[in-house]
Amino acid sequence: MQLPALTPGVLIRRYKRFLADIELPDGSVVTAHCPNSGSMKGCNLPGAPVLLSVSPNPNRKLAHTWELVQIDGFWVGLNTMLPNRLAEEAIADGTVAELQGYETIRREVCYGSERSRIDLLLEGSRGRCYVEVKNVTLVEGGQALFPDAVTTRGQKHLRELMEVVAQGDRGVIFFTVQRGDGAGVAPADTIDPEYGRLLREAVKNGVEALAYRAKVTPEAIRLTERLPVFL
């Protein structure tokens, strides 16, 4: 996935979940849209180098969007609108070997008793495979962790994936790690112990947990390698 030309800056603060004040190289300060509703623990450090996209739309309230932040020498992708596209691209081009053999990929298909929308539905001669994609940006102690805040929505998704597996379909929780460090992915039990409990229960009941790392640069983001999931 190619990125647009990005503008450098330095993070002053992130606040109200969707806003961030950024100092530009000329010393001016802009308020940028933050496309990430999580806590962004470990990524919202004042003084960190950031990269912003700039919208040409004159009607947008905020022209700048905060796309990347540099932490411990690694660029981290913050935009939660990208992981679904990254996963779809990596499945389509064969990078994700575990999800090959399906003829079609559809996005945002209704499923489950609570009528959620699955991120990706793969269909074909192999049957149906429901793929729920999660964005991972938190790394602690050399390990990527999810979630970075309590997520009742994420807990619901795990219950619904267990439902589709019980009905004979394939269910996958797919962790997209948008940073270059972290030896594997594990549930952040100290942040959301219920999510960790449900993830382990889901895997025991046939839900597959896959994790792939993205190579993140100022020019492009793409999934490159599978990571282990530690439960």
C-alpha atoms as a printed R data frame, in Angstrom:
    type eleno elety resid chain resno       x       y      z
1   ATOM     1    CA   MET     A     1   0.000   0.000  0.000
2   ATOM     2    CA   GLN     A     2   1.560   3.242 -1.140
3   ATOM     3    CA   LEU     A     3   1.218   6.272  1.105
4   ATOM     4    CA   PRO     A     4   0.715   9.836 -0.111
5   ATOM     5    CA   ALA     A     5   3.508  12.363  0.327
6   ATOM     6    CA   LEU     A     6   3.783  12.935  4.070
7   ATOM     7    CA   THR     A     7   4.713  16.040  6.038
8   ATOM     8    CA   PRO     A     8   7.120  15.738  9.011
9   ATOM     9    CA   GLY     A     9   6.439  17.140 12.438
10  ATOM    10    CA   VAL     A    10   6.872  16.616 16.166
11  ATOM    11    CA   LEU     A    11   4.078  15.543 18.499
12  ATOM    12    CA   ILE     A    12   3.115  18.081 21.126
13  ATOM    13    CA   ARG     A    13   0.115  16.251 22.561
14  ATOM    14    CA   ARG     A    14  -2.748  13.922 21.639
15  ATOM    15    CA   TYR     A    15  -6.111  14.671 23.249
16  ATOM    16    CA   LYS     A    16  -9.858  14.053 22.979
17  ATOM    17    CA   ARG     A    17  -8.998  10.744 21.264
18  ATOM    18    CA   PHE     A    18  -9.163  12.149 17.742
19  ATOM    19    CA   LEU     A    19  -7.019  15.293 17.978
20  ATOM    20    CA   ALA     A    20  -3.278  15.909 18.089
21  ATOM    21    CA   ASP     A    21  -1.241  19.100 18.132
22  ATOM    22    CA   ILE     A    22   1.825  18.850 15.913
23  ATOM    23    CA   GLU     A    23   4.741  21.247 15.498
24  ATOM    24    CA   LEU     A    24   5.857  21.575 11.868
25  ATOM    25    CA   PRO     A    25   9.472  22.180 10.759
26  ATOM    26    CA   ASP     A    26   8.824  25.933 10.352
27  ATOM    27    CA   GLY     A    27   7.771  26.172 13.995
28  ATOM    28    CA   SER     A    28   4.051  26.534 13.324
29  ATOM    29    CA   VAL     A    29   1.560  24.287 15.110
30  ATOM    30    CA   VAL     A    30  -1.347  22.467 13.476
31  ATOM    31    CA   THR     A    31  -4.139  20.367 14.939
32  ATOM    32    CA   ALA     A    32  -4.337  17.045 13.114
33  ATOM    33    CA   HIS     A    33  -6.996  14.351 13.006
34  ATOM    34    CA   CYS     A    34  -5.908  11.223 14.903
35  ATOM    35    CA   PRO     A    35  -7.406   8.186 13.106
36  ATOM    36    CA   ASN     A    36  -7.056   5.877 16.099
37  ATOM    37    CA   SER     A    37  -9.621   5.556 18.897
38  ATOM    38    CA   GLY     A    38  -7.434   3.405 21.162
39  ATOM    39    CA   SER     A    39  -5.296   4.618 24.030
40  ATOM    40    CA   MET     A    40  -2.203   4.580 21.757
41  ATOM    41    CA   LYS     A    41  -0.181   3.599 24.795
42  ATOM    42    CA   GLY     A    42   3.517   3.909 24.045
43  ATOM    43    CA   CYS     A    43   2.856   5.797 20.798
44  ATOM    44    CA   ASN     A    44   1.549   9.163 21.996
45  ATOM    45    CA   LEU     A    45   4.865  10.394 23.404
46  ATOM    46    CA   PRO     A    46   5.377  14.186 23.283
47  ATOM    47    CA   GLY     A    47   8.467  15.023 21.263
48  ATOM    48    CA   ALA     A    48   8.214  11.952 19.018
49  ATOM    49    CA   PRO     A    49   8.753  12.461 15.265
50  ATOM    50    CA   VAL     A    50   5.513  12.087 13.290
51  ATOM    51    CA   LEU     A    51   4.381  12.129  9.663
52  ATOM    52    CA   LEU     A    52   1.137  13.700  8.486
53  ATOM    53    CA   SER     A    53  -0.934  13.403  5.339
54  ATOM    54    CA   VAL     A    54  -2.550  16.567  4.012
55  ATOM    55    CA   SER     A    55  -5.972  16.557  2.401
56  ATOM    56    CA   PRO     A    56  -6.542  18.752 -0.659
57  ATOM    57    CA   ASN     A    57 -10.228  19.057  0.289
58  ATOM    58    CA   PRO     A    58 -10.803  22.706  1.313
59  ATOM    59    CA   ASN     A    59 -14.005  21.745  3.137
60  ATOM    60    CA   ARG     A    60 -12.308  19.468  5.651
61  ATOM    61    CA   LYS     A    61 -12.261  20.892  9.155
62  ATOM    62    CA   LEU     A    62  -8.759  19.487  9.735
63  ATOM    63    CA   ALA     A    63  -6.510  19.276  6.699
64  ATOM    64    CA   HIS     A    64  -3.852  17.138  8.409
65  ATOM    65    CA   THR     A    65  -4.120  13.479  9.446
66  ATOM    66    CA   TRP     A    66  -1.579  11.856 11.762
67  ATOM    67    CA   GLU     A    67  -0.389   8.721  9.943
68  ATOM    68    CA   LEU     A    68   2.926   7.566 11.462
69  ATOM    69    CA   VAL     A    69   4.963   8.046 14.621
70  ATOM    70    CA   GLN     A    70   8.572   7.027 15.220
71  ATOM    71    CA   ILE     A    71   9.133   5.025 18.411
72  ATOM    72    CA   ASP     A    72  12.480   3.437 19.351
73  ATOM    73    CA   GLY     A    73  13.722   3.961 15.808
74  ATOM    74    CA   PHE     A    74  10.717   2.259 14.158
75  ATOM    75    CA   TRP     A    75   7.927   3.897 12.209
76  ATOM    76    CA   VAL     A    76   4.536   2.851 13.610
77  ATOM    77    CA   GLY     A    77   1.341   2.970 11.544
78  ATOM    78    CA   LEU     A    78  -1.473   4.529 13.556
79  ATOM    79    CA   ASN     A    79  -4.302   4.760 11.055
80  ATOM    80    CA   THR     A    80  -6.867   2.094 11.965
81  ATOM    81    CA   MET     A    81  -8.486   2.470  8.539
82  ATOM    82    CA   LEU     A    82  -5.509   0.701  6.931
83  ATOM    83    CA   PRO     A    83  -5.238  -2.789  8.537
84  ATOM    84    CA   ASN     A    84  -8.262  -4.220  6.700
85  ATOM    85    CA   ARG     A    85  -6.823  -3.071  3.377
86  ATOM    86    CA   LEU     A    86  -3.372  -4.373  4.323
87  ATOM    87    CA   ALA     A    87  -4.793  -7.787  5.210
88  ATOM    88    CA   GLU     A    88  -6.884  -7.934  2.040
89  ATOM    89    CA   GLU     A    89  -3.881  -7.031 -0.131
90  ATOM    90    CA   ALA     A    90  -1.666  -9.599  1.589
91  ATOM    91    CA   ILE     A    91  -4.268 -12.344  1.150
92  ATOM    92    CA   ALA     A    92  -4.802 -11.430 -2.499
93  ATOM    93    CA   ASP     A    93  -1.083 -11.381 -3.355
94  ATOM    94    CA   GLY     A    94  -0.345 -14.657 -1.542
95  ATOM    95    CA   THR     A    95   1.664 -13.249  1.381
96  ATOM    96    CA   VAL     A    96  -0.756 -14.773  3.897
97  ATOM    97    CA   ALA     A    97  -0.297 -18.427  2.975
98  ATOM    98    CA   GLU     A    98  -2.798 -19.622  5.581
99  ATOM    99    CA   LEU     A    99  -5.715 -17.860  3.859
100 ATOM   100    CA   GLN     A   100  -5.226 -18.973  0.277
101 ATOM   101    CA   GLY     A   101  -7.631 -21.038 -1.836
102 ATOM   102    CA   TYR     A   102 -10.693 -18.781 -1.703
103 ATOM   103    CA   GLU     A   103 -12.179 -17.285 -4.853
104 ATOM   104    CA   THR     A   104 -13.674 -14.081 -3.439
105 ATOM   105    CA   ILE     A   105 -13.023 -11.551 -0.686
106 ATOM   106    CA   ARG     A   106 -15.823  -9.316  0.566
107 ATOM   107    CA   ARG     A   107 -15.605  -6.516  3.118
108 ATOM   108    CA   GLU     A   108 -17.974  -5.528  5.915
109 ATOM   109    CA   VAL     A   109 -20.442  -8.421  5.618
110 ATOM   110    CA   CYS     A   110 -23.107  -8.774  8.337
111 ATOM   111    CA   TYR     A   111 -22.756 -11.905 10.485
112 ATOM   112    CA   GLY     A   112 -23.366 -13.327 13.948
113 ATOM   113    CA   SER     A   113 -26.309 -13.172 16.322
114 ATOM   114    CA   GLU     A   114 -25.467  -9.561 17.191
115 ATOM   115    CA   ARG     A   115 -25.359  -8.561 13.502
116 ATOM   116    CA   SER     A   116 -21.819  -7.253 13.491
117 ATOM   117    CA   ARG     A   117 -19.910  -6.667 10.267
118 ATOM   118    CA   ILE     A   118 -16.983  -8.999  9.619
119 ATOM   119    CA   ASP     A   119 -13.918  -7.212  8.270
120 ATOM   120    CA   LEU     A   120 -13.250  -9.782  5.516
121 ATOM   121    CA   LEU     A   121 -15.308 -12.736  4.316
122 ATOM   122    CA   LEU     A   122 -13.468 -15.238  2.136
123 ATOM   123    CA   GLU     A   123 -15.616 -17.608  0.076
124 ATOM   124    CA   GLY     A   124 -15.084 -20.360 -2.443
125 ATOM   125    CA   SER     A   125 -14.677 -24.090 -2.857
126 ATOM   126    CA   ARG     A   126 -13.069 -24.239  0.607
127 ATOM   127    CA   GLY     A   127 -16.229 -22.816  2.166
128 ATOM   128    CA   ARG     A   128 -16.451 -19.600  4.134
129 ATOM   129    CA   CYS     A   129 -13.761 -17.971  6.269
130 ATOM   130    CA   TYR     A   130 -14.605 -15.031  8.542
131 ATOM   131    CA   VAL     A   131 -11.601 -12.800  9.236
132 ATOM   132    CA   GLU     A   132 -11.652 -10.157 11.961
133 ATOM   133    CA   VAL     A   133  -8.662  -7.789 11.657
134 ATOM   134    CA   LYS     A   134  -7.069  -6.006 14.621
135 ATOM   135    CA   ASN     A   135  -4.489  -3.216 14.585
136 ATOM   136    CA   VAL     A   136  -1.533  -3.704 16.956
137 ATOM   137    CA   THR     A   137   0.701  -0.757 17.887
138 ATOM   138    CA   LEU     A   138   1.690  -1.500 21.499
139 ATOM   139    CA   VAL     A   139   5.026  -3.205 22.223
140 ATOM   140    CA   GLU     A   140   6.289  -3.869 25.745
141 ATOM   141    CA   GLY     A   141   9.171  -6.067 26.821
142 ATOM   142    CA   GLY     A   142   9.932  -6.996 23.228
143 ATOM   143    CA   GLN     A   143   6.426  -8.313 22.579
144 ATOM   144    CA   ALA     A   144   3.477  -6.831 20.695
145 ATOM   145    CA   LEU     A   145   0.308  -6.674 22.790
146 ATOM   146    CA   PHE     A   146  -3.387  -6.296 22.004
147 ATOM   147    CA   PRO     A   147  -5.504  -4.452 23.000
148 ATOM   148    CA   ASP     A   148  -4.062  -1.166 24.287
149 ATOM   149    CA   ALA     A   149  -7.347  -0.360 26.082
150 ATOM   150    CA   VAL     A   150 -10.353  -2.347 27.278
151 ATOM   151    CA   THR     A   151 -12.367  -3.362 24.203
152 ATOM   152    CA   THR     A   152 -15.882  -4.698 24.742
153 ATOM   153    CA   ARG     A   153 -16.283  -4.576 20.952
154 ATOM   154    CA   GLY     A   154 -13.258  -6.825 20.527
155 ATOM   155    CA   GLN     A   155 -14.648  -9.227 23.130
156 ATOM   156    CA   LYS     A   156 -17.914  -9.395 21.166
157 ATOM   157    CA   HIS     A   157 -16.022 -10.201 17.975
158 ATOM   158    CA   LEU     A   158 -14.340 -13.181 19.629
159 ATOM   159    CA   ARG     A   159 -17.698 -14.543 20.794
160 ATOM   160    CA   GLU     A   160 -19.094 -14.168 17.278
161 ATOM   161    CA   LEU     A   161 -16.099 -15.916 15.717
162 ATOM   162    CA   MET     A   162 -16.726 -18.834 18.072
163 ATOM   163    CA   GLU     A   163 -20.323 -18.908 16.811
164 ATOM   164    CA   VAL     A   164 -19.334 -19.177 13.147
165 ATOM   165    CA   VAL     A   165 -16.844 -21.947 13.926
166 ATOM   166    CA   ALA     A   166 -19.527 -23.825 15.855
167 ATOM   167    CA   GLN     A   167 -21.717 -23.565 12.737
168 ATOM   168    CA   GLY     A   168 -19.038 -25.231 10.617
169 ATOM   169    CA   ASP     A   169 -17.337 -22.208  9.056
170 ATOM   170    CA   ARG     A   170 -13.781 -20.991  9.559
171 ATOM   171    CA   GLY     A   171 -13.088 -18.092 11.923
172 ATOM   172    CA   VAL     A   172  -9.821 -16.134 12.110
173 ATOM   173    CA   ILE     A   173  -8.659 -13.327 14.382
174 ATOM   174    CA   PHE     A   174  -5.954 -11.534 12.390
175 ATOM   175    CA   PHE     A   175  -3.496  -9.249 14.206
176 ATOM   176    CA   THR     A   176  -1.812  -6.664 11.974
177 ATOM   177    CA   VAL     A   177   1.332  -5.380 13.701
178 ATOM   178    CA   GLN     A   178   2.080  -1.969 12.200
179 ATOM   179    CA   ARG     A   179   5.632  -1.666 13.530
180 ATOM   180    CA   GLY     A   180   8.982  -3.365 13.058
181 ATOM   181    CA   ASP     A   181   9.694  -4.532 16.598
182 ATOM   182    CA   GLY     A   182   8.021  -7.119 18.811
183 ATOM   183    CA   ALA     A   183   8.919 -10.809 18.552
184 ATOM   184    CA   GLY     A   184   5.309 -11.999 18.609
185 ATOM   185    CA   VAL     A   185   1.778 -11.057 19.641
186 ATOM   186    CA   ALA     A   186   0.104 -11.788 22.969
187 ATOM   187    CA   PRO     A   187  -3.081 -10.630 24.704
188 ATOM   188    CA   ALA     A   188  -2.552  -7.607 26.943
189 ATOM   189    CA   ASP     A   189  -3.884  -9.311 30.059
190 ATOM   190    CA   THR     A   190  -2.999  -6.451 32.400
191 ATOM   191    CA   ILE     A   191  -5.049  -4.053 30.262
192 ATOM   192    CA   ASP     A   192  -8.050  -6.203 29.332
193 ATOM   193    CA   PRO     A   193  -8.008  -9.572 31.116
194 ATOM   194    CA   GLU     A   194 -11.442 -10.496 29.742
195 ATOM   195    CA   TYR     A   195 -10.185 -10.129 26.179
196 ATOM   196    CA   GLY     A   196  -7.261 -12.409 26.978
197 ATOM   197    CA   ARG     A   197  -9.586 -14.977 28.531
198 ATOM   198    CA   LEU     A   198 -11.917 -14.917 25.535
199 ATOM   199    CA   LEU     A   199  -9.045 -15.136 23.048
200 ATOM   200    CA   ARG     A   200  -7.729 -18.280 24.717
201 ATOM   201    CA   GLU     A   201 -11.242 -19.732 24.871
202 ATOM   202    CA   ALA     A   202 -11.820 -18.907 21.200
203 ATOM   203    CA   VAL     A   203  -8.612 -20.621 20.101
204 ATOM   204    CA   LYS     A   204  -9.489 -23.698 22.164
205 ATOM   205    CA   ASN     A   205 -12.832 -23.771 20.342
206 ATOM   206    CA   GLY     A   206 -11.348 -23.661 16.863
207 ATOM   207    CA   VAL     A   207 -10.874 -19.972 16.102
208 ATOM   208    CA   GLU     A   208  -7.503 -19.434 14.432
209 ATOM   209    CA   ALA     A   209  -5.213 -16.640 15.650
210 ATOM   210    CA   LEU     A   210  -2.857 -15.260 12.994
211 ATOM   211    CA   ALA     A   211  -0.439 -12.352 13.294
212 ATOM   212    CA   TYR     A   212   1.518 -10.619 10.536
213 ATOM   213    CA   ARG     A   213   4.025  -7.817 10.779
214 ATOM   214    CA   ALA     A   214   3.887  -4.822  8.477
215 ATOM   215    CA   LYS     A   215   6.963  -3.163  7.068
216 ATOM   216    CA   VAL     A   216   6.228   0.506  7.719
217 ATOM   217    CA   THR     A   217   8.122   3.235  5.875
218 ATOM   218    CA   PRO     A   218   7.246   6.844  5.021
219 ATOM   219    CA   GLU     A   219   6.519   5.678  1.480
220 ATOM   220    CA   ALA     A   220   4.500   2.485  1.949
221 ATOM   221    CA   ILE     A   221   3.082  -0.096  4.368
222 ATOM   222    CA   ARG     A   222   2.773  -3.787  3.548
223 ATOM   223    CA   LEU     A   223   2.520  -7.061  5.437
224 ATOM   224    CA   THR     A   224   5.708  -9.101  5.134
225 ATOM   225    CA   GLU     A   225   6.047 -11.898  7.706
226 ATOM   226    CA   ARG     A   226   4.041 -14.073 10.052
227 ATOM   227    CA   LEU     A   227   4.584 -13.667 13.782
228 ATOM   228    CA   PRO     A   228   3.844 -16.229 16.507
229 ATOM   229    CA   VAL     A   229   0.831 -15.677 18.761
230 ATOM   230    CA   PHE     A   230   1.613 -16.437 22.391
231 ATOM   231    CA   LEU     A   231  -1.325 -17.476 24.555
